Amino acid sequence: MRGLLVVNPAATTTTERVRDVLVTALSADVAVETVITKGRGHAAELGQRASETGVDVVIALGGDGTVNEVVNGLLHGGPRPDAPALAVVPGGSTNVFARALGYSASPVEATGELLANLRDGRTRLVGLGHARWAGEARWFTFCAGMGLDAEVVGRVERRRSGGRPNSAGLFLRSAVARYGRGIGRDRVGINLELEAGPEIPRTAAETQDGAEESAATPDREVTVAIVCNAVPWTYLGGMPVRACPEASFDTGLDLLGLRRARLSSLLRTTGQMLAGDRGPHGRNVVLEHDLTRIRMTAAPTAPFQMDGEYLGEHAEVELTAHPQALRVIAAV
């Protein structure tokens, strides 16, 4: 078996020790080549090269950003049944994709789990999301968002570029700073156009106390739109944040929208996302499951993020679900 190990040395918890342990362990079963990424975009180039040169498995050692790049390289020409499988060892701060596949947060423990999965031939196909905006197109693995959550992601990135380590505290401080600017005074409405199947365009359904109302509600404008392809949406410290509790790699895309961004509403919804499996509910909540297409438009623009990477402000973004798009090494 031929393997390519892609290592992001700048990821939060990636260390030379973890890399060396992983290389040594893999070498017993895999003819592995190790490449250290040199900057943004390099992991995508390596993924594309692997897809064109007969590599059997690509192992990404890094955070969710590294995984996203590798996936976009592997699928640069679209999903292929003969594309290399993807394996992930967590090396970032949250590692949502790796943990959604059942891996431990510890890179050492995850290495042992990965080796067992490789030896036993445990693989599965996962669905992914695909986004188009402003002439660009990219895959995402577990989440995308437009509005407040994307703006907070952008603030976190700017603070990290100034040397601050990524952490739950940094995310919370960035969110508080954003709210201090006055969300209600400068919020941008995001219009949603949703499809649950090739022939069923529909508006967002409002949930109140767990009861779903008409799927054709006339109010389709939200101030926050979070799209999930897996559970959880993210982690706050060690706690999973379940924005869309039914999201799965085996179904289409799920959406959480918040109609208003008042402090009381945000605090209530955040508590619901942390509390358990039920997830967000109430008059302020728009929750949809298993969508095939999501079109989000804003006037003039709204912040946008995918897999925790800030991608600027845009007027329109279209997301589509692609079932069984990628083979991964995983037991779940």
C-alpha positions in Angstrom: 0.0 0.0 0.0 1.3 3.4 -1.0 0.7 6.3 1.4 1.3 10.0 1.5 1.6 11.7 4.9 0.8 15.4 4.8 2.0 17.2 7.9 1.1 20.8 8.8 3.9 21.9 11.2 2.0 25.1 12.1 -1.1 23.3 13.4 -1.9 23.8 17.0 -1.0 20.4 18.5 1.2 19.0 15.7 4.7 18.0 17.0 7.7 16.3 15.7 7.2 13.6 18.2 3.7 12.8 17.0 5.0 12.9 13.4 7.9 10.5 14.1 5.7 8.1 16.0 3.1 8.1 13.1 5.8 7.6 10.4 7.4 4.7 12.4 4.1 3.0 13.0 2.8 3.4 9.5 6.0 2.1 7.9 5.2 -1.5 9.0 2.1 -1.6 6.7 2.4 1.4 4.3 5.2 2.6 1.9 4.8 6.1 3.2 6.2 9.4 1.9 6.1 12.3 4.3 5.8 15.9 3.1 5.8 19.0 5.4 3.5 21.7 4.1 5.1 25.1 3.4 2.0 27.3 3.5 -1.6 27.8 2.6 -2.6 25.8 -0.4 0.3 23.3 -0.3 -1.8 20.5 1.2 -4.3 20.9 -1.6 -1.5 20.6 -4.2 -0.3 17.4 -2.4 -3.8 15.9 -2.4 -4.2 16.6 -6.1 -0.8 15.0 -6.8 -1.8 12.0 -4.8 -5.0 11.5 -6.8 -3.0 11.6 -10.0 -0.1 9.3 -9.1 -1.7 6.1 -7.8 -1.4 6.7 -4.0 -3.7 4.5 -2.0 -4.2 6.6 1.1 -3.4 10.2 2.1 -2.9 10.8 5.8 -3.5 14.3 7.0 -1.7 15.3 10.2 -3.1 18.8 11.1 -6.2 20.6 11.9 -9.5 21.0 10.0 -8.0 23.5 7.6 -5.3 21.0 6.5 -8.0 18.3 6.1 -10.1 20.7 4.0 -7.2 21.4 1.7 -6.3 17.8 1.2 -10.0 16.9 0.4 -10.1 19.7 -2.2 -7.0 18.4 -3.8 -8.2 14.8 -3.8 -11.6 15.9 -5.4 -10.2 18.6 -7.7 -11.9 16.9 -10.6 -15.0 15.7 -8.7 -15.7 12.5 -6.7 -14.0 9.4 -8.2 -14.5 5.8 -7.0 -10.7 5.2 -7.5 -9.6 8.3 -5.6 -7.2 7.7 -2.7 -8.8 7.2 0.7 -8.4 9.8 3.3 -7.1 9.2 6.8 -6.9 11.9 9.5 -4.7 12.3 12.6 -5.8 15.3 14.7 -3.2 18.0 15.0 -5.3 21.2 15.3 -7.2 22.9 18.1 -10.7 21.4 17.5 -10.3 18.6 14.9 -14.0 18.3 14.3 -13.8 16.1 11.2 -11.5 13.6 12.8 -13.6 13.3 15.9 -16.8 13.1 13.8 -15.2 10.0 12.2 -14.8 8.5 15.7 -11.1 9.3 16.3 -9.8 10.4 19.7 -8.8 14.0 20.2 -5.4 12.9 21.3 -3.1 12.5 18.3 -1.2 9.6 19.9 -4.4 7.7 20.7 -5.8 8.5 17.2 -2.6 7.1 15.6 -3.3 3.8 17.3 -6.9 3.8 16.2 -5.9 4.7 12.6 -3.4 1.8 12.5 -6.0 -0.6 13.7 -8.5 0.6 11.0 -5.8 0.3 8.3 -4.9 -3.2 9.3 -8.5 -4.3 9.4 -9.4 -2.5 6.1 -12.1 -0.4 7.8 -13.3 2.2 5.3 -16.5 4.1 4.6 -17.9 6.6 2.2 -19.0 10.0 3.5 -21.1 12.7 1.9 -19.6 16.2 1.6 -20.8 19.7 0.9 -19.8 21.8 -2.1 -19.9 25.6 -2.2 -19.9 28.0 -5.1 -19.5 31.8 -4.6 -18.1 34.7 -6.7 -16.7 32.5 -9.3 -15.0 30.1 -6.8 -15.9 26.6 -5.8 -14.7 24.4 -2.9 -15.6 21.3 -0.9 -16.3 21.4 2.8 -16.3 18.5 5.2 -18.4 19.4 8.2 -19.7 23.0 8.3 -20.2 26.3 6.5 -21.8 29.5 7.8 -22.9 32.9 6.8 -23.4 35.8 9.1 -22.4 36.2 12.8 -20.6 32.9 13.2 -18.4 33.6 10.1 -17.6 37.0 11.3 -16.4 35.6 14.7 -14.3 33.1 12.7 -12.7 36.0 10.9 -12.0 37.8 14.1 -10.4 34.7 15.6 -8.2 34.3 12.5 -7.0 37.9 12.7 -6.1 37.5 16.4 -4.3 34.3 15.7 -2.3 36.0 13.0 -1.1 38.4 15.7 0.4 35.5 17.6 -2.5 34.4 19.9 -3.0 30.7 20.3 -6.3 29.2 19.2 -8.6 28.3 22.1 -12.2 28.3 23.3 -11.4 31.4 25.2 -10.3 33.2 22.1 -13.5 32.3 20.3 -15.6 33.5 23.2 -13.7 36.8 23.5 -14.1 37.3 19.8 -17.8 36.7 20.0 -18.3 39.1 22.9 -16.3 41.7 21.1 -18.5 41.3 18.0 -21.6 41.6 20.1 -20.2 44.7 21.8 -20.3 46.5 18.4 -24.0 46.2 18.3 -25.4 43.3 16.2 -28.9 44.7 16.1 -27.7 48.0 14.6 -25.8 46.6 11.7 -27.0 43.1 11.1 -27.5 41.9 7.5 -30.5 39.7 6.6 -29.7 36.4 4.9 -32.4 35.0 2.6 -32.6 31.3 2.4 -33.7 29.2 -0.6 -33.8 25.5 0.3 -34.3 22.2 -1.6 -35.0 18.9 0.1 -35.0 17.0 -3.1 -34.5 17.7 -6.9 -38.1 18.7 -7.3 -39.0 20.3 -3.9 -37.8 23.8 -3.4 -39.0 25.1 -0.1 -38.6 27.8 2.5 -37.2 27.3 5.9 -39.4 25.6 8.5 -39.7 27.2 11.9 -39.6 25.0 15.0 -41.2 26.0 18.3 -40.8 23.8 21.3 -39.9 20.9 19.1 -43.0 21.1 16.8 -42.5 21.8 13.1 -44.8 24.3 11.5 -45.5 24.7 7.8 -42.5 24.3 5.5 -43.8 27.2 3.4 -43.4 29.9 6.1 -43.2 33.3 4.3 -40.4 34.6 6.5 -37.2 33.2 5.1 -34.8 35.8 6.4 -32.3 35.0 9.1 -29.3 36.8 10.6 -27.2 33.7 11.2 -27.1 30.6 8.9 -25.0 27.6 10.0 -24.9 24.6 7.7 -23.7 21.2 9.1 -22.6 18.0 7.4 -21.9 16.2 10.7 -22.3 16.4 14.5 -21.0 18.4 16.2 -20.8 21.8 14.6 -17.7 22.5 16.7 -16.3 22.1 20.2 -16.2 24.6 23.0 -13.3 23.3 25.0 -14.1 19.7 25.3 -17.9 20.1 25.0 -19.6 19.3 21.6 -21.7 22.1 20.2 -24.7 20.5 18.4 -26.1 23.1 16.1 -27.8 20.5 13.9 -28.3 17.4 16.0 -29.5 15.2 13.1 -26.6 16.0 10.7 -24.8 13.0 9.3 -22.2 12.1 6.7 -24.9 9.7 5.4 -27.6 12.3 4.6 -27.7 15.7 2.9 -26.9 19.1 4.6 -28.6 20.4 7.7 -29.2 24.0 8.5 -29.6 26.1 11.6 -30.8 29.7 11.1 -31.5 32.3 13.8 -34.0 34.9 12.8 -32.7 37.5 15.3 -29.4 38.0 16.9 -30.5 39.5 20.3 -28.2 38.6 23.2 -31.0 36.8 25.1 -31.8 34.6 22.0 -28.1 33.9 21.3 -27.5 32.8 24.9 -30.6 30.6 24.9 -29.7 28.9 21.6 -26.1 28.4 22.7 -27.3 26.7 25.9 -29.5 24.4 23.9 -26.7 23.5 21.6 -24.5 22.5 24.6 -27.3 20.9 26.6 -27.9 17.6 24.8 -29.2 15.8 21.7 -32.4 17.8 21.3 -30.6 20.8 19.9 -31.9 24.3 19.2 -35.6 25.0 19.3 -38.0 27.9 19.8 -39.6 30.8 17.8 -36.2 32.2 16.8 -34.9 29.0 15.3 -35.0 27.7 11.8 -33.9 24.0 11.7 -33.8 21.9 8.5 -32.6 18.3 7.9 -31.3 16.5 4.8 -31.2 19.3 2.3 -29.8 18.8 -1.2 -29.3 22.5 -2.0 -29.0 25.7 0.1 -28.8 29.2 -1.5 -27.9 32.1 0.8 -28.2 35.7 -0.4 -27.4 38.9 1.5 -27.7 42.6 0.7 -25.2 43.9 0.2 -22.9 41.1 1.6 -22.4 38.9 4.7 -19.3 37.1 6.1 -18.8 33.5 5.0 -16.8 30.6 6.4 -16.2 26.9 5.6 -14.7 24.3 8.0 -13.6 27.1 10.3 -11.8 29.2 7.6 -13.0 32.8 7.0 -13.5 33.4 3.2 -14.6 37.1 3.2 -17.9 38.8 2.6 -20.2 37.7 -0.3 -23.6 38.5 -1.6 -24.5 34.9 -2.6 -23.3 31.4 -1.8 -24.8 28.2 -3.0 -24.2 24.9 -1.2 -25.0 21.4 -2.5 -24.9 18.0 -0.9 -22.9 15.2 -2.6 -23.5 11.8 -1.1 -20.7 9.2 -0.9 -18.2 11.7 -2.2 -15.1 10.5 -0.4 -13.7 7.2 1.0 -12.2 7.6 4.5 -10.4 5.3 6.8 -12.7 5.0 9.8 -14.6 2.5 11.9 -17.8 4.5 12.2 
